[in-house]
Amino acid sequence: MKNIPFSPPDLSQKEIDAVVEVLKSGWITTGPKTKALEKGIASRCDTDVAVCLSSQTACAEMTLRILGVGQGDEVIVPAYTYTASASVICHVGATPVMIDCKENSYEMDYAKMERAITERTKVIIPVDLAGVMCDYDKIFEIVEKKKNLFVPNSPIQDAYRRIIVMADAAHAFGATRNGKKCGAVADFTNFSFHAVKNMTTAEGGAVTWKNHKGVDNEALYKRYMLLSLHGQTKDALAKNQGTSWEYDVVDTQYKCNMPDVLGALGLAQLERYDEILNKRHKMIDMYNEAFKDMDIEVLNHHDENSRSSGHLYFVRFIGKSAEYRNKFYQKMAEKGVVCNVHFKPLPMLTAYKTKGFDIIDYPNAYNMHKNQLTLPMNSKMSFEDAQYVIDTFKEVYAEMDQI
């Protein structure tokens, strides 16, 4: 029996050497490696600027703060996502407005999203679940349609004069849709480089944004730097290399910078990223071919108009219950294949129940969740491992059919 872990990090000697180099350099906090990673990410995403911080969550929260979102504002977010998509809304004092899925889809119901927009709506947070980009054309069409309702309450909001689209692309670094790269489609895009992601810095994230009239990219970059380092006007590297130690703290802010140890890891990953993505998509093709005649539903990861980041491989057991899914999960584990479930819809979680959300109001999200299973599919696996997952899945499927 093989043992197939769900999502181990894909680290090579290149990553190890890069980190050792930084450790030997005597400079391990934010410095030249992190700045180089920012340039590499911006280039990869077809944007002029990127900012690397300690997590996708930090990127999203700092972006909301820069946008001036706070008490009395509303931010639209899907009900079917991980808590990080919505917790940042609460962090800044705004109100999350949750939208159910479309029927038989993991994406928001865009008609319901449109109806939820009010004069208080400042931001929409689409989630590129499993690395599949959302329908941003439709989202922006609705945003433009509703721009007459928008009431700006900060200078940057005044520059946009409409609801701002801030993508949670924690899963989607490297994805494309309609010829555009994730990171250059939404107004702001936040990526995760957590240990389980396709590209990892162990912990970390990045934010990119599209150029926009009235928004100064250099000033915006400096604002992220201030917010992520206590509002201090000079970072440690600048003080170490300059002729003066003098600095100021212009506001009481946060501490969420990315250190060079992690930046170096990310640079090495970035060099290997095409190889990582291509291997994932070959495994997706293997799985798709193996499961095409079975009574299950799989997520579309590539077609003539799009290519996902291949982050997660979802299956749904059509017409089956949560109990069936859970038993299937257990049987796979007993045979050495560790699966997962993505995700519990937010209204099922205590933190959001106590805020008044009830899964009864999100029937489509619950129906997508109840029979969803995520199979291991990662670039550390061999193709023989992938075949073992396929064979085990079919074996368990046949066993479950006898129950």
C-alpha positions in Angstrom: 0.0 0.0 0.0 1.3 3.5 -0.9 0.9 6.5 1.4 -0.1 9.6 -0.6 -0.1 12.8 1.5 -2.5 15.5 0.5 -0.3 18.5 -0.3 3.4 18.4 0.7 5.5 21.4 -0.4 7.5 20.8 -3.6 11.0 21.9 -2.5 14.2 21.1 -4.4 17.9 21.6 -3.7 17.4 25.0 -5.5 15.2 26.2 -2.6 17.5 24.8 0.0 20.5 26.5 -1.5 18.7 29.8 -1.8 17.7 29.8 1.8 21.2 28.8 3.0 22.6 31.6 1.0 20.4 34.1 2.8 21.2 32.6 6.2 24.9 32.9 5.5 24.5 36.5 4.3 23.8 38.0 7.7 20.6 39.6 6.4 17.5 37.5 6.9 14.7 40.0 7.3 13.0 42.1 4.5 15.7 43.1 2.0 16.9 42.5 -1.5 15.5 39.0 -1.9 12.0 40.1 -1.0 12.2 43.1 -3.3 13.5 40.8 -6.1 10.5 38.5 -5.5 8.1 41.4 -5.8 9.6 42.3 -9.2 9.3 38.6 -10.3 5.7 38.3 -9.3 4.8 41.6 -11.0 6.4 40.4 -14.2 4.7 37.0 -13.9 1.3 38.7 -13.5 1.8 41.4 -16.1 1.5 44.2 -13.6 3.9 47.1 -12.9 4.0 46.5 -9.1 3.6 43.8 -6.5 4.0 43.9 -2.7 5.0 40.8 -0.7 3.7 40.5 2.9 3.3 37.8 5.5 0.1 36.2 4.1 -2.8 36.6 1.7 -4.8 37.6 4.7 -2.4 40.5 5.5 -2.4 41.6 1.9 -6.3 41.6 1.8 -6.6 43.5 5.1 -3.9 46.1 4.3 -5.7 46.6 0.9 -9.0 47.2 2.6 -7.4 49.7 5.0 -5.7 51.5 2.1 -9.0 51.7 0.3 -10.5 53.3 3.4 -13.0 50.5 4.1 -14.4 50.5 7.6 -17.3 51.0 10.0 -20.6 51.4 8.2 -19.3 49.9 4.9 -20.4 46.6 3.3 -18.1 44.2 1.5 -19.6 41.4 -0.7 -18.0 37.9 -0.3 -19.0 34.4 -1.3 -20.5 32.1 1.3 -18.5 29.2 -0.2 -14.9 30.1 0.8 -12.4 29.9 3.6 -12.7 32.2 6.5 -9.8 34.4 5.5 -11.9 35.8 2.6 -14.4 37.2 5.1 -12.4 37.7 8.4 -10.5 40.6 6.9 -13.8 42.4 6.4 -14.6 42.0 10.1 -11.0 43.1 11.0 -11.5 46.5 9.5 -15.0 47.0 11.0 -17.0 46.6 7.9 -20.0 44.3 7.4 -19.6 41.1 5.3 -22.5 40.5 2.9 -22.5 36.8 1.9 -23.7 35.6 -1.4 -24.9 32.0 -2.1 -23.4 30.0 -5.0 -25.1 29.7 -8.3 -26.9 26.3 -8.5 -24.4 23.5 -9.2 -21.5 25.9 -9.2 -18.8 27.0 -6.8 -19.0 30.6 -8.0 -21.2 33.3 -6.5 -24.6 33.7 -8.0 -24.0 37.0 -9.8 -27.6 37.9 -10.0 -27.8 37.7 -6.2 -24.6 39.6 -6.0 -26.1 42.4 -8.1 -29.2 42.6 -5.9 -27.1 42.8 -2.8 -25.3 46.0 -3.9 -26.3 49.1 -1.9 -25.0 52.6 -1.3 -22.8 51.1 1.5 -21.1 48.6 -0.8 -17.4 49.4 -1.2 -15.7 46.2 -2.3 -16.5 42.9 -3.9 -14.2 39.9 -3.1 -14.5 37.2 -5.7 -12.7 33.9 -4.8 -10.8 32.0 -7.4 -11.5 28.6 -5.8 -9.1 25.7 -6.6 -7.2 28.1 -8.9 -10.1 28.6 -11.3 -10.6 32.3 -12.1 -14.1 33.7 -11.6 -16.1 35.4 -14.4 -14.6 38.9 -13.9 -16.2 40.2 -17.1 -19.6 39.6 -15.5 -18.5 41.1 -12.2 -17.2 44.3 -13.8 -20.3 44.5 -16.0 -22.4 44.6 -12.8 -20.1 47.0 -11.0 -20.3 49.4 -13.9 -24.1 49.0 -14.0 -24.3 49.9 -10.3 -21.8 52.7 -10.2 -24.5 55.3 -9.7 -25.0 53.9 -6.2 -21.4 54.2 -5.2 -20.6 56.7 -2.5 -16.8 57.2 -2.1 -15.5 58.0 1.3 -11.7 58.1 0.7 -9.4 59.7 -1.9 -8.6 56.3 -3.6 -12.3 55.4 -3.7 -12.9 58.7 -5.3 -10.4 57.8 -8.0 -12.3 54.6 -8.8 -15.9 56.1 -8.4 -17.3 52.6 -8.4 -17.1 49.4 -6.3 -13.6 48.0 -6.2 -13.0 44.4 -7.1 -10.5 42.7 -4.8 -9.8 39.1 -5.8 -9.0 36.4 -3.2 -6.6 34.5 -5.5 -5.0 32.5 -2.7 -5.3 29.4 -4.9 -4.8 31.0 -8.3 -1.2 32.3 -8.8 -0.4 31.4 -12.4 -4.0 31.1 -13.7 -5.2 32.7 -16.9 -8.6 33.5 -18.3 -9.5 35.1 -21.7 -5.8 35.8 -22.4 -5.3 37.7 -19.1 -3.2 36.6 -16.2 -4.5 36.4 -12.6 -3.2 39.4 -10.9 -3.9 41.8 -13.7 -7.7 41.3 -14.0 -9.3 42.4 -10.7 -8.5 45.9 -9.4 -6.5 44.3 -6.6 -5.5 40.6 -6.4 -4.2 38.9 -3.2 -2.2 35.7 -3.5 -1.2 33.1 -0.9 2.2 31.4 -0.7 1.3 29.2 2.3 3.0 25.8 2.6 0.2 24.0 0.8 0.0 26.3 -2.2 1.5 25.6 -5.6 4.1 28.2 -5.1 5.3 28.5 -1.5 7.4 30.8 0.7 6.3 28.6 3.7 4.1 31.5 4.9 3.6 34.6 2.8 1.5 36.4 0.2 1.5 39.1 -2.4 -0.8 41.8 -3.7 -0.9 43.1 -7.2 -3.1 45.8 -8.8 -4.0 47.2 -12.2 -2.9 50.7 -13.2 -5.7 53.1 -12.6 -6.1 56.8 -13.5 -5.7 58.9 -10.4 -3.8 56.2 -8.5 -0.1 56.7 -8.0 1.6 53.3 -8.0 4.7 54.5 -6.1 2.6 56.3 -3.4 0.4 53.2 -3.1 3.5 50.9 -2.8 4.9 53.2 0.0 1.5 53.0 1.7 1.7 49.2 1.9 5.2 49.5 3.2 4.1 51.9 6.0 1.1 49.7 7.0 3.2 46.5 7.1 6.0 47.9 9.2 4.4 49.9 12.1 4.0 53.0 10.0 7.8 53.5 10.1 9.2 55.7 7.4 12.5 53.8 7.1 13.0 50.0 7.2 15.9 48.2 8.7 17.7 47.7 5.5 17.6 51.4 4.6 18.8 52.3 8.1 21.6 49.8 7.8 22.8 51.1 4.5 22.2 54.8 4.8 24.1 57.6 6.4 21.5 58.3 9.0 19.5 56.2 11.5 16.8 58.9 11.7 13.2 57.8 11.0 9.6 58.7 11.9 6.5 56.7 12.7 3.7 58.5 10.9 0.8 56.3 12.1 0.2 53.4 14.5 0.1 50.5 12.0 0.8 46.8 11.6 3.7 44.3 11.3 3.3 41.9 8.4 6.4 42.2 6.2 8.0 39.3 4.4 11.6 38.5 5.4 14.3 37.6 2.9 14.5 34.0 4.0 11.0 33.5 2.6 11.7 35.8 -0.3 14.6 33.6 -1.4 12.5 30.5 -1.1 9.9 32.2 -3.3 12.4 33.3 -5.9 13.6 29.7 -6.3 10.0 28.5 -6.6 9.3 31.1 -9.2 12.1 29.8 -11.4 10.5 26.3 -11.3 6.9 27.4 -11.5 6.2 26.5 -15.1 7.5 23.0 -14.5 5.3 22.7 -11.4 2.1 24.0 -13.2 2.7 21.7 -16.2 3.0 18.7 -14.1 -0.2 19.5 -12.2 -2.1 19.9 -15.4 -0.8 16.5 -16.7 -2.2 14.9 -13.5 -5.5 16.7 -14.0 -5.7 15.2 -17.5 -5.0 11.8 -16.0 -7.8 12.2 -13.5 -10.2 13.6 -16.0 -9.7 10.7 -18.4 -10.0 8.1 -15.6 -13.2 9.6 -14.2 -15.0 10.6 -17.4 -17.5 7.7 -17.4 -18.2 7.8 -13.7 -21.2 9.4 -12.1 -19.2 12.2 -10.5 -18.6 15.8 -11.3 -15.2 17.4 -11.7 -14.1 21.0 -11.8 -13.0 22.4 -15.2 -9.4 23.4 -15.0 -8.6 24.2 -18.6 -10.3 24.9 -21.9 -9.7 27.1 -25.0 -10.3 30.3 -22.9 -8.8 29.5 -19.5 -6.1 27.6 -17.6 -6.3 27.3 -13.9 -3.3 27.2 -11.5 -4.2 23.5 -11.0 -4.3 24.0 -7.3 -7.0 21.6 -6.1 -8.8 18.7 -7.8 -12.5 18.7 -6.8 -14.9 15.8 -7.3 -18.6 15.8 -6.4 -20.7 12.7 -5.8 -23.9 13.5 -7.6 -27.0 12.9 -5.5 -25.0 11.7 -2.5 -25.0 12.9 1.1 -22.4 14.3 3.4 -22.4 11.0 5.2 -21.5 9.2 1.9 -18.7 11.7 1.3 -17.3 11.3 4.8 -17.3 7.5 4.6 -15.6 7.8 1.2 -12.9 10.1 2.7 -12.3 7.6 5.5 -12.0 4.6 3.2 -9.5 6.4 1.0 -7.4 7.2 4.1 -7.5 3.6 5.2 -5.9 2.7 1.8 -3.2 5.3 2.2 -4.7 8.2 0.2 -5.2 11.4 2.2 -8.0 13.6 0.8 -9.6 16.8 2.0 -12.8 18.9 1.8 -12.9 22.4 0.5 -14.7 24.1 2.2 -17.3 24.3 4.9 -19.4 27.3 3.7 -18.9 30.2 6.1 -22.5 30.1 7.6 -21.7 26.6 8.9 -18.9 27.9 11.1 -19.4 29.2 14.7 -17.7 32.5 14.0 -20.3 33.4 11.4 -23.3 31.8 13.1 -22.7 34.1 16.0 -22.8 37.0 13.5 -26.3 35.9 12.4 -25.5 33.9 9.3 -27.4 30.6 8.8 -26.7 27.9 6.2 -30.4 27.6 5.6 -30.2 30.8 3.7 -27.4 29.4 1.4 -28.8 26.1 0.1 -26.7 26.1 -3.1 -23.5 26.5 -1.1 -24.5 23.6 1.2 -25.4 21.4 -1.7 -22.0 22.0 -3.3 -20.3 21.3 0.0 -22.1 18.2 1.2 -20.8 15.8 -1.4 -17.5 17.5 -2.4 -14.1 15.8 -2.0 -10.7 17.0 -2.9 -8.2 14.4 -4.1 -4.4 14.7 -3.6 -2.9 16.2 -6.8 0.4 17.9 -6.4 3.8 18.2 -8.1 5.6 16.1 -5.4 3.5 13.1 -6.5 4.8 10.8 -9.3 2.5 9.8 -12.1 2.6 6.3 -10.5 1.2 8.0 -7.4 -1.5 9.6 -9.4 -2.4 6.3 -10.9 -2.6 4.8 -7.4 -5.0 7.6 -6.4 -7.1 6.8 -9.4 -7.1 3.0 -8.8 -7.9 3.5 -5.1 -10.7 6.0 -5.9 -12.3 3.5 -8.3 -11.9 0.7 -5.8 -13.6 2.7 -3.0 -16.3 3.8 -5.4 -17.1 0.2 -6.2 -17.1 -0.7 -2.5 -19.4 2.2 -1.6 -21.8 1.0 -4.3 -22.3 -2.2 -2.4 -23.2 -0.4 0.8 
